[in-house]
């Protein structure tokens, strides 16, 4: 989210980013932070990689500020010197923001253009193998449910567990359960495949599972950073229902200064995670299927008049990097690359 603060006493306009929960885990490797310290480290990493000088405000772990502002996924707010919100949008629109500032503060002789700002998020790769473990193709749509770490303050959770269930599973009292373990790039660690497989032991209360012991496949590479993913069936016998998940693996840091066995626990609740967002492989497939269908004349470029009015803010604001009112194949590819390989 973005906040603009207007200071009519002569200080001009101040811009701030607001950091909240990760909306699309795995974007450039980032996954949900479990502690406030991890959120602050995310901000430091984002500033380092983007080169942006705009200050960041960090929301608390309960996302209190985001909720107080109405919970927008990509909101935009203009605040006056008395702290009153005088403009707000559910989805940020840079064109309308410029119009607002011209109206509230006054027009400028030489408006800043995107090309004038040398800010571009740098995609970084690691020397450890990746892309060698096939990703799971989930059957249909899934929604995130709560996967709560046992004690993230005492020992870092190098790998973060994500839990999802097939759409409609709660109403049907059963369906598919997806579990994915994603290494957090903050810690620069990798799986030690020579020391054994990644393992999840499940204990259920109020649910029947098709499997309770999950083991990752054997990997030929001695080390890698790919996610470990599992898909099982479940049936709810009572409400509320939850699982205890004990995750075990051997983690080594990329600098080869340690290799340690890890065993950590999670509580998985069959309850929708409102802050869970959506993984980019599902998000991108849906989004770019929509984008490609907009190119009605098939010339490889999407013009503003080809985009439905209700979607112009979303697509132009996110994809039109040179601000010329067109989306070309280079901009689509660049946007895809923001989400990783």
KEKE-3310 file (N, C-alpha, C; in steps of 0.2 Angstrom, whole numbers, plus 5000, padded with zeros to 4 digits):
npx = (5004:5001:5005:5002:5007:5002:5009:5005:5013:5024:5033:5030:5026:5025:5030:5025:5028:5018:5021:5014:5006:5013:5006:5007:5015:5031:5034:5048:5055:5051:5043:5029:5032:5036:5038:5040:5053:5057:5049:5054:5067:5063:5059:5071:5078:5070:5072:5085:5086:5078:5082:5075:5071:5060:5053:5048:5034:5031:5018:5010:5011:4998:4992:4986:4985:4982:4970:4962:4962:4953:4957:4963:4970:4980:4981:4978:4982:4979:4984:4980:4988:4982:4980:4969:4961:4960:4959:4956:4959:4955:4963:4978:4981:4991:4989:4977:4982:4991:4983:4975:4985:4989:4977:4976:4988:4994:4999:5014:5028:5037:5032:5037:5042:5041:5052:5061:5065:5076:5073:5072:5067:5078:5081:5088:5099:5103:5118:5115:5107:5091:5074:5074:5066:5050:5036:5020:5005:4990:4974:4962:4955:4962:4961:4969:4973:4974:4991:5000:5015:5024:5034:5041:5050:5060:5068:5073:5062:5067:5061:5046:5029:5015:4998:4984:4967:4956:4944:4928:4929:4927:4913:4909:4914:4926:4940:4954:4970:4983:5000:5014:5032:5042:5058:5065:5071:5078:5087:5096:5098:5099:5091:5098:5101:5108:5107:5095:5077:5065:5053:5036:5026:5010:4997:4980:4965:4949:4948:4950:4964:4971:4985:4997:5010:5022:5034:5047:5051:5066:5080:5092:5102:5115:5111:5098:5086:5072:5054:5046:5032:5016:5001:4986:4971:4957:4945:4932:4927:4922:4919:4927:4941:4958:4976:4991:5007:5023:5038:5053:5070:5086:5096:5107:5118:5121:5134:5141:5144:5137:5127:5113:5101:5084:5069:5053:5037:5019:5003:4989:4974:4958:4952:4949:4963:4964:4974:4982:4984:4988:4997:5009:5010:4997:4990:4997:4994:4980:4979:4987:4981:4969:4975:4981:4969:4964:4970:4963:4965:4976:4989:4999:5001:4993:4980:4973:4960:4956:4955:4944:4934:4933:4945:4956:4964:4970:4977:4985:4991:4999:5007:5010:5024:5031:5022:5014:5002:5000:5002:5015:5023:5036:5034:5025:5033:5043:5036:5031:5044:5046:5041:5049:5058)
npy = (4994:5012:5028:5045:5060:5076:5091:5106:5116:5120:5110:5102:5087:5071:5054:5037:5020:5006:4992:4976:4960:4948:4947:4939:4925:4919:4928:4934:4925:4929:4925:4923:4932:4927:4934:4950:4955:4948:4954:4967:4965:4960:4973:4980:4972:4974:4988:4988:4980:4987:5000:5011:5027:5030:5031:5017:5011:5000:4988:4980:4963:4959:4965:4978:4991:4990:4984:4993:5003:4997:4986:4985:4977:4983:4997:5015:5030:5047:5059:5072:5087:5086:5073:5068:5057:5061:5057:5041:5024:5008:5001:5006:5020:5027:5038:5044:5048:5058:5067:5070:5076:5087:5094:5096:5101:5108:5111:5105:5111:5103:5087:5072:5058:5040:5036:5044:5040:5030:5017:5000:4984:4972:4956:4943:4929:4913:4903:4890:4875:4875:4873:4859:4850:4845:4855:4854:4852:4859:4852:4862:4876:4883:4887:4897:4891:4893:4891:4890:4894:4886:4891:4904:4914:4909:4901:4903:4900:4892:4886:4889:4884:4882:4880:4874:4872:4863:4872:4875:4864:4865:4867:4855:4847:4840:4836:4841:4843:4854:4855:4865:4868:4881:4888:4901:4915:4925:4919:4912:4898:4880:4865:4850:4837:4825:4821:4816:4815:4828:4829:4827:4825:4821:4824:4822:4830:4829:4826:4815:4809:4805:4802:4802:4803:4811:4812:4819:4818:4808:4817:4820:4830:4836:4847:4859:4872:4871:4871:4860:4850:4844:4833:4828:4819:4824:4822:4830:4826:4832:4849:4862:4858:4852:4851:4844:4848:4841:4846:4840:4841:4843:4858:4868:4882:4894:4898:4888:4887:4881:4866:4859:4849:4851:4852:4857:4863:4865:4872:4868:4874:4871:4883:4898:4908:4924:4933:4926:4927:4923:4911:4914:4906:4902:4914:4921:4913:4915:4929:4933:4925:4933:4945:4942:4939:4951:4957:4960:4962:4955:4960:4960:4970:4979:4990:5005:5006:4993:4987:4983:4995:4994:4987:4994:5002:4992:4984:4993:5001:4992:4986:4994:5001:5011:5021:5025:5022:5010:4992:4982:4967:4966:4973:4964:4953:4957:4960:4947:4942:4948:4940:4929:4915)
npz = (5000:4998:5005:5004:5011:5014:5017:5021:5027:5020:5018:5008:4998:5005:5002:5006:5008:5014:5023:5023:5025:5014:4999:4988:4990:4986:4976:4969:4977:4990:5005:5017:5032:5048:5060:5067:5066:5054:5045:5045:5040:5027:5022:5022:5012:5001:4999:4996:4985:4976:4975:4979:4987:4994:5010:5021:5030:5043:5045:5060:5066:5066:5056:5059:5054:5041:5042:5048:5038:5030:5023:5010:4995:4987:4991:4991:4998:5003:5014:5025:5033:5046:5048:5042:5031:5014:5002:4995:4988:4983:4975:4969:4959:4948:4939:4942:4955:4952:4946:4958:4966:4959:4960:4974:4978:4968:4951:4942:4933:4926:4926:4934:4926:4923:4916:4921:4934:4941:4946:4948:4951:4956:4950:4958:4958:4965:4969:4972:4967:4957:4952:4949:4955:4951:4950:4959:4951:4954:4956:4950:4959:4974:4991:5004:5021:5039:5044:5058:5066:5078:5088:5083:5087:5095:5088:5071:5058:5045:5034:5027:5030:5020:5019:5010:5004:4994:4984:4991:5000:5014:5015:5009:5018:5016:5005:4995:5002:5002:5005:5007:5008:5009:5007:5016:5008:5016:5025:5018:5016:5012:5006:5012:5004:5004:5017:5019:5017:5016:5028:5034:5048:5052:5064:5068:5073:5073:5060:5046:5037:5021:5021:5034:5036:5027:5014:5005:4988:4982:4978:4966:4965:4977:4985:4985:4982:4980:4982:4993:4990:4994:4992:4998:5003:5013:5026:5035:5051:5063:5070:5078:5067:5067:5063:5069:5064:5061:5056:5048:5043:5036:5036:5028:5027:5013:5013:5018:5032:5042:5045:5050:5059:5058:5067:5068:5073:5068:5069:5060:5055:5050:5043:5034:5029:5029:5026:5018:5004:4987:4978:4966:4954:4952:4952:4942:4930:4929:4929:4917:4907:4906:4902:4890:4882:4880:4869:4856:4842:4839:4838:4847:4856:4869:4870:4878:4875:4873:4885:4897:4906:4920:4923:4919:4928:4935:4926:4917:4927:4933:4923:4913:4911:4905:4905:4893:4890:4883:4883:4880:4873:4879:4891:4898:4899:4907:4919:4922:4925:4937:4946:4948:4940)
capx = (5000:5005:5002:5004:5006:5003:5011:5004:5017:5030:5037:5028:5022:5029:5027:5027:5025:5016:5022:5009:5007:5014:5000:5008:5021:5035:5036:5055:5057:5049:5037:5026:5036:5033:5040:5041:5060:5057:5046:5059:5072:5060:5059:5078:5080:5066:5075:5092:5086:5075:5086:5070:5073:5054:5053:5043:5031:5029:5012:5011:5009:4991:4990:4981:4984:4979:4963:4959:4961:4948:4960:4964:4976:4985:4977:4982:4979:4981:4982:4981:4992:4978:4979:4963:4962:4956:4958:4958:4957:4956:4968:4982:4981:4996:4987:4973:4985:4994:4978:4974:4990:4988:4972:4977:4994:4995:5002:5021:5030:5040:5030:5041:5040:5043:5059:5066:5067:5080:5071:5070:5068:5084:5080:5094:5099:5108:5122:5112:5102:5084:5071:5075:5060:5044:5030:5014:4999:4984:4967:4957:4957:4963:4961:4974:4970:4979:4996:5003:5021:5025:5038:5046:5054:5066:5072:5071:5059:5071:5056:5039:5024:5009:4992:4978:4962:4952:4938:4922:4930:4924:4906:4908:4917:4932:4943:4961:4974:4990:5005:5020:5037:5046:5064:5064:5078:5081:5092:5101:5099:5096:5090:5104:5098:5112:5106:5089:5072:5061:5047:5030:5022:5003:4992:4974:4960:4943:4949:4953:4968:4973:4991:4999:5017:5023:5041:5048:5055:5073:5083:5099:5107:5116:5108:5094:5081:5065:5049:5043:5025:5012:4994:4983:4964:4955:4938:4931:4923:4920:4921:4933:4946:4965:4981:4998:5012:5030:5042:5060:5074:5093:5097:5114:5118:5125:5141:5144:5146:5133:5123:5110:5095:5078:5062:5048:5029:5014:4996:4985:4967:4953:4949:4952:4968:4962:4980:4986:4985:4988:5003:5010:5009:4990:4989:4999:4990:4973:4980:4989:4975:4965:4978:4981:4963:4962:4973:4958:4967:4981:4995:5004:5001:4986:4979:4969:4953:4955:4954:4937:4935:4934:4951:4961:4968:4974:4982:4989:4995:5004:5010:5012:5030:5034:5017:5012:4995:5000:5005:5018:5026:5042:5032:5022:5038:5046:5031:5032:5050:5046:5038:5053:5059)
capy = (5000:5018:5033:5051:5064:5083:5096:5113:5121:5121:5104:5099:5081:5065:5048:5032:5013:5003:4985:4972:4953:4946:4946:4933:4922:4916:4933:4934:4921:4931:4921:4926:4933:4925:4939:4957:4956:4946:4960:4973:4962:4961:4980:4981:4969:4977:4994:4987:4978:4992:5007:5017:5031:5031:5027:5012:5010:4993:4986:4975:4956:4958:4970:4982:4997:4988:4982:5000:5006:4994:4980:4985:4973:4988:5003:5021:5035:5054:5061:5080:5088:5085:5066:5065:5054:5065:5053:5034:5020:5001:4999:5012:5022:5033:5043:5048:5051:5064:5072:5073:5081:5093:5098:5098:5105:5113:5107:5107:5113:5097:5081:5067:5052:5034:5035:5049:5037:5024:5012:4994:4979:4968:4949:4940:4921:4910:4897:4883:4872:4876:4871:4852:4847:4847:4858:4851:4855:4857:4851:4867:4882:4881:4893:4896:4890:4895:4887:4894:4891:4884:4896:4907:4919:4906:4898:4905:4895:4893:4885:4891:4880:4885:4875:4876:4866:4864:4876:4872:4859:4866:4866:4848:4843:4836:4838:4840:4847:4855:4858:4867:4870:4886:4891:4909:4918:4929:4915:4909:4891:4876:4858:4845:4831:4819:4819:4813:4818:4832:4825:4830:4820:4824:4821:4826:4830:4830:4825:4809:4810:4799:4800:4805:4803:4814:4812:4822:4813:4808:4822:4818:4835:4836:4852:4863:4877:4871:4870:4853:4850:4837:4834:4822:4819:4824:4822:4833:4823:4837:4856:4864:4853:4855:4846:4846:4846:4841:4846:4839:4842:4846:4864:4871:4889:4894:4900:4882:4888:4876:4861:4857:4846:4855:4849:4862:4861:4870:4870:4869:4875:4871:4890:4902:4913:4930:4936:4921:4929:4918:4909:4918:4902:4902:4921:4923:4910:4918:4936:4933:4923:4938:4950:4940:4939:4958:4959:4958:4963:4951:4964:4959:4976:4980:4998:5006:5005:4986:4985:4985:5001:4992:4984:4998:5004:4986:4982:4999:5003:4987:4983:5000:5004:5018:5026:5027:5020:5003:4986:4977:4960:4967:4974:4958:4948:4960:4959:4940:4940:4950:4934:4923:4912)
capz = (5000:4997:5008:5003:5016:5012:5022:5018:5030:5017:5017:5002:4998:5007:5000:5011:5007:5020:5022:5026:5024:5007:4995:4983:4992:4981:4972:4970:4983:4997:5008:5023:5038:5054:5065:5065:5063:5047:5041:5044:5035:5021:5020:5020:5006:4996:4998:4993:4978:4971:4975:4980:4993:4998:5016:5022:5037:5044:5049:5065:5063:5066:5051:5062:5050:5035:5043:5050:5032:5026:5021:5003:4994:4984:4992:4990:5003:5004:5021:5025:5039:5052:5049:5039:5024:5010:4995:4996:4983:4984:4970:4968:4952:4948:4935:4946:4960:4949:4946:4965:4969:4955:4962:4981:4980:4962:4945:4942:4927:4923:4930:4934:4922:4925:4914:4925:4940:4940:4951:4945:4956:4953:4952:4960:4958:4970:4966:4974:4961:4958:4946:4947:4958:4948:4955:4959:4947:4958:4952:4951:4963:4981:4996:5010:5027:5043:5046:5063:5068:5085:5091:5078:5090:5098:5082:5064:5053:5038:5029:5029:5028:5017:5018:5006:5003:4987:4984:4993:5004:5020:5015:5008:5024:5014:4999:4994:5006:4999:5010:5003:5012:5005:5010:5016:5006:5021:5029:5013:5017:5007:5008:5012:5001:5006:5024:5020:5014:5020:5031:5038:5052:5054:5069:5066:5078:5070:5052:5043:5032:5017:5023:5040:5035:5021:5013:4999:4983:4982:4973:4964:4967:4984:4988:4981:4986:4977:4987:4994:4990:4995:4991:5001:5004:5020:5027:5042:5055:5068:5069:5073:5066:5066:5062:5071:5059:5064:5050:5049:5038:5037:5033:5027:5024:5007:5014:5021:5039:5046:5043:5056:5059:5060:5068:5070:5073:5066:5070:5054:5056:5044:5043:5029:5031:5026:5024:5014:4997:4982:4975:4959:4948:4951:4951:4935:4925:4929:4927:4910:4903:4905:4898:4883:4879:4879:4863:4852:4835:4839:4836:4852:4860:4872:4871:4884:4873:4873:4892:4900:4910:4927:4924:4916:4933:4937:4921:4916:4933:4935:4917:4908:4915:4902:4905:4887:4888:4880:4886:4875:4875:4883:4898:4900:4901:4913:4924:4924:4928:4944:4951:4948:4934)
cpx = (5004:5001:5005:5002:5007:5004:5011:5008:5023:5034:5035:5024:5027:5026:5030:5024:5023:5017:5017:5011:5009:5008:5001:5015:5024:5037:5044:5058:5054:5043:5035:5031:5032:5034:5041:5048:5061:5054:5051:5065:5069:5061:5066:5080:5076:5070:5082:5091:5082:5078:5081:5072:5066:5054:5047:5040:5029:5023:5014:5009:5002:4988:4985:4980:4980:4971:4959:4958:4956:4951:4961:4970:4982:4982:4982:4978:4982:4979:4984:4985:4989:4977:4973:4964:4957:4955:4960:4955:4959:4962:4972:4982:4985:4993:4982:4976:4989:4989:4976:4979:4990:4983:4973:4983:4996:4999:5010:5023:5033:5038:5035:5038:5043:5051:5064:5068:5070:5079:5068:5072:5073:5082:5087:5094:5104:5112:5119:5107:5095:5081:5072:5070:5054:5039:5024:5009:4993:4978:4962:4959:4957:4963:4966:4970:4976:4984:5001:5009:5021:5028:5043:5051:5060:5071:5069:5067:5062:5066:5050:5034:5018:5004:4987:4973:4958:4946:4932:4923:4927:4917:4905:4911:4923:4934:4950:4964:4981:4994:5012:5025:5042:5052:5063:5071:5081:5087:5097:5103:5096:5095:5097:5101:5101:5110:5099:5083:5068:5054:5042:5026:5016:5000:4986:4969:4953:4943:4952:4958:4970:4980:4993:5007:5019:5031:5042:5052:5062:5075:5090:5104:5108:5113:5103:5089:5074:5060:5048:5036:5022:5005:4991:4975:4963:4947:4937:4926:4919:4922:4922:4937:4953:4970:4987:5003:5019:5034:5049:5064:5081:5094:5104:5114:5122:5132:5145:5147:5143:5129:5119:5103:5089:5072:5058:5041:5025:5007:4992:4978:4963:4949:4953:4957:4966:4968:4984:4988:4984:4995:5004:5009:5001:4988:4991:4995:4983:4974:4982:4985:4971:4968:4979:4975:4961:4965:4968:4960:4973:4988:5001:5005:4994:4985:4974:4961:4951:4954:4948:4939:4937:4941:4957:4966:4973:4979:4987:4994:5000:5009:5013:5018:5032:5028:5014:5005:4994:5004:5008:5021:5032:5039:5029:5027:5042:5042:5031:5038:5051:5044:5043:5054:5052)
cpy = (5006:5023:5040:5056:5071:5087:5103:5118:5123:5115:5100:5092:5075:5059:5042:5025:5010:4995:4981:4965:4953:4944:4940:4930:4919:4922:4935:4931:4923:4927:4925:4926:4931:4929:4946:4959:4954:4951:4965:4971:4962:4968:4982:4978:4972:4984:4993:4985:4983:4998:5013:5020:5032:5027:5022:5012:5003:4991:4981:4968:4955:4962:4975:4988:4995:4987:4989:5004:5003:4987:4979:4981:4978:4995:5009:5026:5042:5057:5068:5081:5087:5077:5064:5063:5058:5062:5045:5029:5013:4998:5005:5013:5028:5039:5047:5051:5057:5069:5075:5078:5087:5098:5100:5102:5110:5109:5109:5108:5107:5091:5076:5061:5046:5033:5039:5046:5031:5019:5006:4988:4974:4961:4946:4932:4919:4904:4890:4881:4874:4874:4863:4848:4849:4850:4854:4855:4853:4857:4856:4872:4879:4888:4892:4895:4892:4889:4891:4891:4890:4890:4899:4912:4915:4903:4900:4899:4896:4891:4886:4887:4884:4879:4878:4870:4868:4868:4873:4866:4859:4865:4859:4844:4838:4838:4836:4845:4848:4858:4859:4870:4875:4889:4898:4911:4922:4926:4912:4902:4887:4869:4854:4838:4824:4817:4816:4817:4823:4828:4829:4825:4824:4821:4826:4825:4833:4829:4818:4811:4804:4797:4804:4807:4805:4814:4815:4817:4813:4813:4820:4823:4835:4841:4856:4868:4877:4869:4862:4853:4843:4839:4828:4824:4820:4824:4825:4829:4827:4844:4858:4858:4856:4849:4849:4843:4846:4840:4845:4839:4844:4852:4866:4878:4889:4895:4894:4883:4883:4871:4858:4854:4850:4851:4855:4860:4867:4867:4872:4869:4875:4878:4894:4907:4919:4934:4931:4923:4923:4917:4912:4913:4902:4909:4923:4920:4913:4925:4937:4930:4929:4944:4948:4940:4946:4960:4957:4958:4958:4954:4963:4965:4977:4988:4999:5005:4998:4983:4987:4991:4999:4989:4988:5000:4998:4985:4987:5001:4998:4985:4989:5004:5010:5023:5029:5025:5013:4998:4982:4971:4961:4968:4968:4954:4951:4959:4952:4939:4943:4945:4928:4920:4909)
cpz = (5000:5001:5006:5008:5014:5018:5019:5022:5026:5015:5011:5003:5000:5005:5005:5008:5014:5018:5026:5025:5016:5004:4991:4985:4986:4976:4973:4976:4989:4999:5014:5029:5044:5060:5063:5063:5056:5043:5040:5040:5028:5018:5018:5014:5000:4994:4994:4986:4973:4970:4977:4987:4997:5004:5017:5029:5037:5048:5054:5062:5063:5060:5053:5057:5044:5036:5045:5044:5027:5022:5013:5001:4991:4985:4991:4994:5003:5010:5022:5032:5046:5053:5046:5032:5020:5003:4997:4990:4985:4981:4968:4960:4951:4944:4939:4952:4958:4949:4953:4967:4965:4958:4969:4982:4974:4957:4945:4935:4923:4927:4929:4930:4924:4923:4918:4932:4939:4946:4947:4950:4953:4955:4953:4960:4963:4966:4967:4968:4963:4951:4944:4950:4955:4953:4954:4955:4951:4954:4954:4956:4970:4985:5002:5016:5032:5045:5051:5066:5076:5089:5087:5081:5093:5093:5075:5061:5046:5033:5031:5026:5026:5017:5014:5005:4997:4989:4986:4998:5011:5020:5013:5013:5021:5007:4999:4999:5003:5005:5006:5008:5007:5009:5010:5014:5011:5024:5024:5015:5012:5010:5007:5010:5003:5013:5025:5017:5019:5022:5035:5041:5054:5059:5068:5072:5074:5062:5051:5037:5028:5019:5029:5040:5028:5020:5006:4994:4984:4977:4972:4966:4975:4988:4983:4985:4983:4983:4987:4995:4991:4994:4993:5001:5011:5020:5034:5045:5061:5066:5076:5073:5065:5065:5066:5066:5061:5057:5052:5043:5040:5033:5033:5024:5018:5008:5017:5028:5044:5042:5049:5055:5062:5062:5072:5069:5070:5068:5064:5056:5050:5044:5038:5032:5026:5023:5020:5007:4993:4979:4968:4954:4947:4949:4944:4930:4924:4926:4919:4905:4901:4901:4891:4879:4877:4872:4857:4844:4834:4837:4841:4857:4862:4873:4876:4882:4873:4880:4894:4905:4917:4928:4922:4922:4935:4932:4919:4921:4935:4929:4913:4911:4912:4902:4899:4885:4884:4884:4880:4878:4880:4891:4901:4903:4907:4919:4927:4928:4935:4949:4951:4941:4931)
residu = (UNK:UNK:UNK:UNK:UNK:UNK:UNK:UNK:UNK:UNK:UNK:UNK:UNK:UNK:UNK:UNK:UNK:UNK:UNK:UNK:UNK:UNK:UNK:UNK:UNK:UNK:UNK:UNK:UNK:UNK:UNK:UNK:UNK:UNK:UNK:UNK:UNK:UNK:UNK:UNK:UNK:UNK:UNK:UNK:UNK:UNK:UNK:UNK:UNK:UNK:UNK:UNK:UNK:UNK:UNK:UNK:UNK:UNK:UNK:UNK:UNK:UNK:UNK:UNK:UNK:UNK:UNK:UNK:UNK:UNK:UNK:UNK:UNK:UNK:UNK:UNK:UNK:UNK:UNK:UNK:UNK:UNK:UNK:UNK:UNK:UNK:UNK:UNK:UNK:UNK:UNK:UNK:UNK:UNK:UNK:UNK:UNK:UNK:UNK:UNK:UNK:UNK:UNK:UNK:UNK:UNK:UNK:UNK:UNK:UNK:UNK:UNK:UNK:UNK:UNK:UNK:UNK:UNK:UNK:UNK:UNK:UNK:UNK:UNK:UNK:UNK:UNK:UNK:UNK:UNK:UNK:UNK:UNK:UNK:UNK:UNK:UNK:UNK:UNK:UNK:UNK:UNK:UNK:UNK:UNK:UNK:UNK:UNK:UNK:UNK:UNK:UNK:UNK:UNK:UNK:UNK:UNK:UNK:UNK:UNK:UNK:UNK:UNK:UNK:UNK:UNK:UNK:UNK:UNK:UNK:UNK:UNK:UNK:UNK:UNK:UNK:UNK:UNK:UNK:UNK:UNK:UNK:UNK:UNK:UNK:UNK:UNK:UNK:UNK:UNK:UNK:UNK:UNK:UNK:UNK:UNK:UNK:UNK:UNK:UNK:UNK:UNK:UNK:UNK:UNK:UNK:UNK:UNK:UNK:UNK:UNK:UNK:UNK:UNK:UNK:UNK:UNK:UNK:UNK:UNK:UNK:UNK:UNK:UNK:UNK:UNK:UNK:UNK:UNK:UNK:UNK:UNK:UNK:UNK:UNK:UNK:UNK:UNK:UNK:UNK:UNK:UNK:UNK:UNK:UNK:UNK:UNK:UNK:UNK:UNK:UNK:UNK:UNK:UNK:UNK:UNK:UNK:UNK:UNK:UNK:UNK:UNK:UNK:UNK:UNK:UNK:UNK:UNK:UNK:UNK:UNK:UNK:UNK:UNK:UNK:UNK:UNK:UNK:UNK:UNK:UNK:UNK:UNK:UNK:UNK:UNK:UNK:UNK:UNK:UNK:UNK:UNK:UNK:UNK:UNK:UNK:UNK:UNK:UNK:UNK:UNK:UNK:UNK:UNK:UNK:UNK:UNK:UNK:UNK:UNK:UNK:UNK:UNK:UNK:UNK:UNK:UNK:UNK:UNK:UNK:UNK:UNK:UNK:UNK:UNK:UNK:UNK:UNK:UNK:UNK:UNK:UNK:UNK:UNK:UNK:UNK:UNK:UNK:UNK:UNK:UNK)
# end
